[in-house]
Amino acid sequence: MPPTAARTPGESSGLATDAWTFLSGYATFDVVRAGSVGGLARATSTVVDRGGRSPVAADAAVRSRPRRVDRAAGARGGAASIELRQVRFFVTLAEELHFGRAAEREHIVQSALSQQLQRLERELGVKLVERSTHHVQLTRAGVAFLAEARRLLAQAQRAVAVARSTGDAPMELRVGIVDASYDSMPMILREVQQRFPSLVIHQVEAGVPEQFAGLVDGRLDVGFGRASLAPAEVASELFRLDPMGVLVADGHRLAAMAAVPVAALAAEPLLMAEDERAPEFNQFVVELCRSVGFTPTLYRGTVQSMRAAAELVTQGRCVVSVPSSCARSLPGVLWRPLADPVSRYPWSLLWRAEDPSEHVRAVRACTRALAQDLGWLLPARPALG
């Protein structure tokens, strides 16, 4: 067996990081060039132990033996030998478009990142990045390679997951959750844990855009959120239509109402999430307000959690529109349903499209069963006026 690499400082345990502990330090991929970067879609890949010991298949269908690689072949249009960590470094740089930030994310010095990228470009025989003292941008080849690189990294992580699921290591599930204050996600994960006691669940608090990125590149297995802006690589299934309401302070003029007309929010400063974190939710609330003829007046401050939002509400600084699933866990505030019109927020389970793993299928089954038992998709009851 290959030696176990030490976990990089700052990385957490679990499938996403352990995959790199398991693979990155000694993996070499042979990519058969097909005349363009697009040919990578048809490339075969094999993880080879540099020490000449037994190879580890990066794809369950691949069977090969360790062999010597012609390092100059990339420039001739033949086979290019690239390392998995080089691919990961490139993807990080493509996401940050800044060498300093990318190096910090990877916990390496900037010069090492630059050297690895140059080696990758030499092996591929194409320039992936245009860089100057002021900016970094991908070339056309870099843009094409980025999509394939993400798929390659996700496949490597899935290979590790498959190996572990058939061995002695416990199955692990990495779950993206919007905010711990919402009750849907904890209820679903509790049901999953009861059915599969040996499953190790890692919860990662992340906005929906970050969940999409984590699902595509393999850092997450499932997520929760509105699927309206999901990329093609992410599959979804609606599991809850959650009545929308508003959080107000005790003693606020809206607190005396059994149901609050949406139009009544026009006179209130409305706290919204940062758009980078929750564009899909902000869009839903703004469209709801516009449906009755006004654009909301936004509270100028921002917060990072629903509990921090509730604190601003108790101070009388603003109101917050949230679904009912958030109402029970926030002390010191009152939740009132919105009416005229009644609106329900669509929660979906998110996962990587065509992910065949057993634990993802288990989460989907538990979510479906819980939604049916609790009536999460039943028609809305009329609001009391």
N, C-alpha and C positions, 0 to 999 in steps of 0.2 A: 504494500500500500504506500502511496506517496505520503510524505510528512505533512502533518497538519499545520497550516499557516496560522500565525497569530492574527487575531481580529484587529483591524485598524482602529486606532483611538477614535472615539466619537461615533462608531458604528454600533447599532443595536443588534441583538441576536435575532435569529429567524431566517426564513427562507431567502429573503432578498439579499441580506448581507452574507449569510453563511454560504450562499452559492459562490460568492467571490472568494471567500476563504477557501472553499473547496477547489475552485477552478483557476482563479485568476493568476496565481503565482507561477503556474507552470504550463499553461495551456497555449498551444499553438494551433492555429486553424489554417488549413490549406484551402485557399479559395481559387477555383478554376476560373480564370478570366474568360469572358465571353465577348470581348471586343468593346465593352462599355461597363460602367458601374452597374447598370441595370441587370447585367448578367449575373450579379450576385444572387438574384432571386432563385437562380437555378444551380447555385453552387452547392457542392457537398462540403461538409466540415467534419473534422475528426480532432478530438482532443488528444494530444500525445504527450506523455510524460517525458520531459527533457532528459531525464536520467536514463532513458532507454528501457524503462520497466514497462509493465503492462499498460496498454492504452485505455483511456476512458472514453466511451462513446458519448459525444455531445448530442447525438440524435439517436433515439432508440433503434432506428432502422439501419444505422451505419455500422458496418463491421470492417475493421481495418487493422493493419499492423503498423508499429512505429517504423518510419522510414525517413531518410535524409531528404531535406528540402533544399532546392536550388534557390538561394536567396536573391539571385539576380534575375530570376525568371519573371518577376513582376514587370520589370522594365522592358522585357522582350515580348510581353503579351502572353506568357505562359501561366504557370501557377504562382500565386503570390502568397507568401507565408505571413500571416498576421496573428498577433497575440490578442487574447480576449480582453486583457486590461487596456490595450491600445484602443480597441473599439469602444470600451466604456469611457475612457478619457475623451475620445472624440465626441461621443454623445453628450457628455457633461459640458464640454466646451460649446457645442452647438446650442445647448439650452441656455447657457450663460452669456455667450458671445463676449467673453471677457476672460483673459488668461488668469488673472489674479483670483477672481471669484471661482473659476473652475478648479484651479489648483487647491484652493481652500476647501472646496467641497470634497475633493479626493484625498485631502490630507497629504499632499506632496508639495514640493517646492515648484515654483513656476517654471524654472529652467528644465526640470525633469518632465513636466507636462509638454513643454515645447519640443523636447528631444523625442519623446514617444510619438508625438504627432508627426514629426518629420520622418521618423522611421516608417510609420504607417503609410504616409504619402509615397515614400520611396518604394515600398513593397507593392502598393497598388499601381504605381506608375502614373498617378494623377494628383493634381493639387486639389485639396479638399477645402482649404481655408485661405481667404485673402486677409492679410493682416498688415496693419500699419501702427504707428504710435498712437493713433486716435480711435481706431475702430477695428472690429473683427467681423467678417461676414463670410458665409458659406459660398463656395463656387457652385456652379450647376452640378458638377460631379459630387460635391459635398452634400447638396440637398438630396440628390438621388441616393447616395450612400447612407444618409441618416436614417431613412425609412427602413432599409435592409439591416442596418446596424442594430436598430431597436428590436427588430424581429429576432436577430441572432442572439442578443443578450437575453431576451425573454425565453427563447428556446433552450439556452444553456441553463437558466433557472428551472425551467420545467424538467429538464433532464435530471437535475439534482433532486427535484421533488419526486419524480418517478422512482429514482433509485432508493430514496429514503422510504417511500411508501411501501416498497416491497422488502425492506430490510427491518432492522430492529429499532431504528430511530422513530420517535413518535411523529405523527402527522401534525403539520403546523398550518395555521390559517392566519393570513395578515389581512385585516379588515380596516377599510377607511370609514370613519364616522364623521359627520359634519360637526356635531357638538354633543357633549355628554348629556346635555339637558333634555334632548329629545328622547322620548321613551321607546320608539319603535325599534331602534337598533339594539339596546340592551335586552329587550324582550325576545327578539329573534335570536340573539347570541346565547341567551340563557337556555332557550329551547334546543339550540344546536348542541350546547355543552351537555345538557341532560341526556340527549340521545347518543352523544359520542364523548364519553367522559375522558378518554385518553387524548382527545384532540387538544393541541396547544394553540390558544387563540391570542394573537397580538392585535390590540386595537391602536390605530393610528388616527389621531384627530387631524382632519384635513378638509379643506374646501372641496367642492365638487370638481372644479378644474384640475386641482392637484390630484384628486382621485383618478380622474380620467388618465392623466399622465402616468400615474403609478400602475394602473391596470395595463396600459399599453406596454410599458417597459418591464413589467413583471414584478415590480416592488410590492404590489398589492394583489390579492386574490379576488376579493369582492369589495364593493363599496355601496353606499346608500346615498340617494339624492334624486333630484329631478333630472330626467334623461333628455330634456329637450335639446341640449347642446352637445350630446355625446358624439364622439368621433365614430367612424365606421368600425374601428377595431374593438369597440366596447358594445356588448349586448346588454339588454335591460329587460326587466319584467315589472310592470306596475303591481304594487302590492297594497297601497293604501291611498285613499282619497281623504285627506286630513282637513277638517273644517278650519277655515281661517278665522282669526280673531284679533283682538288688540289687547296689549298689556297696558294697564293704567294704574296709577297710584290710588290707594284707598282715600276717598274723599274727592277724587277728581270728578268733574261734571259728567263724564261718560260712565263712571262706576255705577251710577244709579240705574242705568239702562239694562234690561234683560238681554237685548241685542242692540248692537251699535250700527246704524246705517253707515255704509262706506262713505257717503258724502260728508258725514260728521268729521271725518279725518282731515278735511280741507282746512280746518281752523287750527290744527295741531302740528307742531314740529315732529316729524316722523324720523326716527332713527333707522338707518339702513346699514346693512353690512358693507364692508369695503368691496367695491365692484370686482377687484381681482380675485377675491375669495368666494363670492357668491353672486355672480352675474345672473344666474338662472333664477334665483330667488328675488333679487331686486327687480328683474324684468317682470316677474309675476305680479309683484305688489304694485309697481308703477302702472302696469296695464289694467289692473283691477281699479285703481283710482281713476284712470283716464276713461274707463268704461262708464263712469257717472259724471264725466265732464270736468275734471280738474287734474292738475299735475301736483303731486304732493310737495309741501314745503319741507325740505330736508333739514334735520338737525345737523349742525356743522361738525360735530365731534364724531369720533369713531371708537369702537371697542373691539376686543378680540374674542369675547365669549358672551353667551346669553346671560350669565350671572352678572357680568359687568354692565350689560344693557339694563337688567332689572334694577340695578343700583341707581342708574340715571333716572329710571322711571319713578322710583320711590322718592327721589329728590324733586320730582315735578318738572324736570327739564324737558321731557319729551314723552312720546308714546312709541310703542313698537308693535308692528303687525307680525304675528307669528301663528303657526298652526296650533291646534289643540294639544298635540303630542308634546308640546313644550310647556304647557300651562301648569302642570301639577308639581314640577320640580323647582319652581322659582319662588322663594319666600318673599313676603313683603309687597307683592303686587297682585292685582286682580286681572283675570282674563275674561273678556267678554266676546261672544261670537259676533262676527260681522254679518250684516244682512243688507238686503236691497243693493246689490244682489248677494245671496249666499254663495260662497266660493270655497272650493276645497283644493288643497295643495296636493299635487301628484307625487308621491314617493315611489321610487323604483329601486329594485335591487340591481346592482351593476356588476358585471364580470367581464373578463376578457373573452371576446367572441371565440367560439370553437375550443374553449378550454375544457378538456375531457376529464379533469381531475375529480376524484371521488368526493373530496371535501367541498368543492364548489357545488357539485350536484346535491350534496347533503344540505347546504345552506339554502339552495333554491327550494328544495322540498319542504324544509322547515318553515321558510317564509310563506310559501303558498298555503300550508296547513294552518299557520297562525292567522293569516289574513282571512281565511274562511271561518275559523272558529270565532274570531272577534268581530266579524262583519265589517272589516275595513273597507271593502269595496261595495257595500250595500248603498242604495240610493240615499241621498241626504234627507234628514228630517227637516221640516220647516222650522225656521228660527222663531222663537217666541218674541212677540212684539208688544 
